[in-house]
Amino acid sequence: MKLVFDKSIPGRKGVDLPPAGVPQAKIDPTLLRSSPAQLPELSELDVVRHYTQLSTMNFGLDSGFYPLGSCTMKYNPKMCEAIAADARFANLHPLLQMAGGLKESQGALAMLHHMQDLLCEICGMAAFTTQPMAGANGELTGVLIMAAYHRARGNTAKKVVLIPDTAHGTNPASAAIAGFEVRTIKSDRSGDIDIEALRSALDDSVAGVMLTAPSTLGLFNPNVRKIADLVHASDALMYYDGANLNAIVGRCRPGDLGFDIVHLNLHKTFATPHGGGGPGSGPVGVCDKLTPFMPAPLVTETSGVFKPDFDRPQSIGQVAPFYGNFGIILRAYAYILRLGCDGFADVSETAVLNANYIRHRLKNYYDLPYDQVCKHEVVFSAKRQAANGVHALDIAKALIDRGFHPMTIYFPLIVPEAMMIEPTETESLETIDEFCDAMIDIARIAAENPESLKACPTTMPVGRLDETRAARQLDIASI
Ligand SMILES: *Cc1c(COP(=O)(O)O)cnc(C)c1O
């Protein structure tokens, strides 16, 4: 497809402005351009067609099934979009309340305050900040709070964070950026963190343990309370990576499981868009003893007046501008109020049911390394197909030709040829069946004509790329 610049015709105009009815202002000549801006010259119709075509080259939840495991790519209700676009919210300036406009910003601050409370209730925590801009930003916030807590108690030996080998890569990255040394704990045969390995790693230097529950294998963690007791007995903190909250939301709470710090991904569990790398939102909640270290400001209420509270002397400081991604928080707020407690219990139940349905339909066709009831996602392995030269990557690309976004592949790292499928609660049985039919058909082709899958995708503007080179030497003009 041609770039908008390649389509430019000198002299063609999109808009004709009428002559100005006022004298031309004098502009300091040093501020004027010496040559015209290099802008494409196109008609309105050229521009509309260009961008409409570009938009159809993208794949999103509005265009099809998106079973990207770990990411919880669920439908984003348009009702939430409409509320976030309401001018009374959308046109507020974030500095309004500092510039004497506290009265005018009460609605927005009340929403943030209520959202902090709702997230506390959903997760069983004492305080929540909406500031972090994504899950990874929430992780960094959480481990900085962990560091501040140990520092405030004069415990300088706490230098290590323990992380299971199934963890998302952002966990060790966040702990390392916060200055911790990261140690990996092996999983046992059932895919759970190995309790004995954890027990022997828990010494005085351990500041905390970062867990995802259910695990990134999509499996229930039956030992989580026992782990929390062990960790707390060695004066360390439990960190909850909330990416998989969709499996338990409305049914159990990380705070009740013994977690001290929690991050959520509003763009996963609470139905806000992921966007291309953003905008996300990764609120962080903490238990009572960690509240003094929360980022400033939290939104507080005194006698019915909502205010940002900057007076937090032990705070780790500000981790993102203002209160975070306001429009995204507002979307999630609308979603939470719309569903309520019963709605969330249905969300997790249906998400788990859908994943188990897929597990059941596909388990005769693909290897299932952990053959047990799963939570909201199921991890297969393409080992059987790999013996025939067809890898997880080939299966993912073949799905694209059949109109589906690929599942997550090669994660978690401990499963060779991993294919991690997460249907979420928002897909119909018909869509899930179509997806399973496509997967079964691909398994048949992998057995009968494996070479043919190497060419996939064949229906897209671009085929197979050298993905590393494509990221480093982006060439959008050759599409
Ligand atoms: C998505 C994810 C993260 C990171 O969240 P972002 O919002 O993408 O920064 C962390 N852990 C797990 C298990 C995830 O799936």
The ligand as an SDF file (V2000), in Angstrom:
LIG
                    3D

 15 15  0  0  0  0  0  0  0  0999 V2000
    0.1460   -8.5460   30.5410 C   0  0  0  0  0  0  0  0  0  0  0  0
    0.9180   -9.1080   31.6450 C   0  0  0  0  0  0  0  0  0  0  0  0
    1.7720   -8.3030   32.4190 C   0  0  0  0  0  0  0  0  0  0  0  0
    2.1570   -6.8830   32.0540 C   0  0  0  0  0  0  0  0  0  0  0  0
    1.0960   -6.0230   31.8500 O   0  0  0  0  0  0  0  0  0  0  0  0
    1.1580   -4.8050   30.8070 P   0  0  0  0  0  0  0  0  0  0  0  0
   -0.1120   -4.0810   31.0730 O   0  0  0  0  0  0  0  0  0  0  0  0
    1.2360   -5.4010   29.4350 O   0  0  0  0  0  0  0  0  0  0  0  0
    2.3690   -3.9830   31.1300 O   0  0  0  0  0  0  0  0  0  0  0  0
    2.3750   -8.8710   33.5300 C   0  0  0  0  0  0  0  0  0  0  0  0
    2.1680  -10.1650   33.8490 N   0  0  0  0  0  0  0  0  0  0  0  0
    1.3610  -10.9670   33.1180 C   0  0  0  0  0  0  0  0  0  0  0  0
    1.1730  -12.4190   33.5440 C   0  0  0  0  0  0  0  0  0  0  0  0
    0.7240  -10.4820   31.9770 C   0  0  0  0  0  0  0  0  0  0  0  0
   -0.0560  -11.2800   31.2240 O   0  0  0  0  0  0  0  0  0  0  0  0
  1  2  1  0
  2  3  1  0
  2 14  2  0
  3  4  1  0
  3 10  2  0
  4  5  1  0
  5  6  1  0
  6  7  2  0
  6  8  1  0
  6  9  1  0
 10 11  1  0
 11 12  2  0
 12 13  1  0
 12 14  1  0
 14 15  1  0
M  END
$$$$
